[in-house]
Amino acid sequence: MITVMNRKELIATYDMRVQSEVRDLLAHNHIDYQVKVVNRKSSSPIGPGMRAYTGTMGEKLDMEGEYIIYVKKDEYDAAWEVIKDVDVSPRR
């Protein structure tokens, strides 16, 4: 089980393709992982969110969601070896 105390960030990306490929590789190699999805345009308990004030004109919508993948600290090196060849360059 992955907890806040025993996890380490493996990769953070805005690209859904990259996070999908990393998750597939980790699962195929039986490495436990946890994904945190951060929606940069979502509201918070304090305010309604930036979309209500700014809209989306001129913004890169592909940068709206961030995917942070965590693994257990003691599995970090093995996980990195598995994903080190993933192409993380953005596709256009």
C-alpha positions in Angstrom: 0.0 0.0 0.0 1.3 3.4 -0.9 0.9 6.1 1.7 2.1 9.7 1.9 5.0 8.6 4.2 6.4 5.9 1.9 5.9 7.3 -1.5 8.2 9.2 -3.9 7.2 11.2 -7.0 8.3 9.3 -10.1 7.1 11.7 -12.8 4.8 14.7 -13.3 3.4 15.4 -16.8 0.6 17.3 -18.5 0.5 14.8 -21.4 -2.1 12.1 -21.1 -0.2 9.9 -23.5 2.9 9.9 -21.3 1.0 9.1 -18.1 -0.8 6.3 -19.9 2.4 4.8 -21.2 4.1 5.1 -17.8 1.2 3.5 -16.0 1.1 0.6 -18.5 4.8 0.0 -18.0 4.6 0.1 -14.2 1.6 -2.3 -14.2 3.2 -4.7 -16.6 6.3 -4.9 -14.3 4.1 -5.3 -11.2 5.2 -2.0 -9.6 2.6 -0.4 -7.4 1.8 3.2 -8.3 -0.6 6.0 -7.4 -1.7 8.8 -9.7 -2.8 12.2 -8.6 -4.7 14.3 -11.1 -4.6 18.0 -10.6 -7.1 20.1 -12.6 -5.6 23.6 -12.8 -8.9 25.2 -13.7 -11.0 23.6 -11.0 -12.6 25.5 -8.2 -11.4 25.5 -4.6 -13.3 25.7 -1.3 -12.2 29.4 -1.2 -13.2 30.5 -4.7 -15.0 29.5 -7.8 -11.9 29.0 -9.8 -10.1 31.0 -12.5 -12.4 30.0 -15.4 -15.2 32.1 -13.9 -12.9 35.2 -14.1 -10.7 34.6 -17.1 -12.4 32.0 -19.4 -10.2 29.9 -21.6 -9.4 32.2 -24.5 -5.7 32.1 -25.3 -5.0 29.3 -22.9 -3.4 25.9 -23.8 -6.2 23.5 -22.7 -3.8 20.6 -22.9 -2.0 22.1 -19.9 -5.2 22.0 -17.8 -4.6 18.6 -16.2 -1.4 17.6 -14.5 -0.7 13.9 -13.7 1.7 13.1 -10.9 2.7 9.5 -10.5 4.0 8.2 -7.2 5.7 4.9 -6.4 6.9 3.4 -3.1 10.3 4.8 -2.1 11.9 1.4 -2.0 10.7 0.7 -5.6 11.7 4.0 -7.1 15.0 2.8 -8.7 13.2 -0.2 -10.3 10.4 2.0 -11.5 12.8 4.5 -13.0 14.6 1.8 -14.9 11.3 0.6 -16.4 10.2 4.1 -17.6 13.6 5.8 -18.4 13.1 5.3 -22.2 9.6 6.8 -22.3 9.4 9.7 -24.8 8.2 12.6 -22.7 8.5 15.2 -25.5 5.1 16.8 -26.3 3.4 15.7 -29.5 2.0 18.3 -31.8 
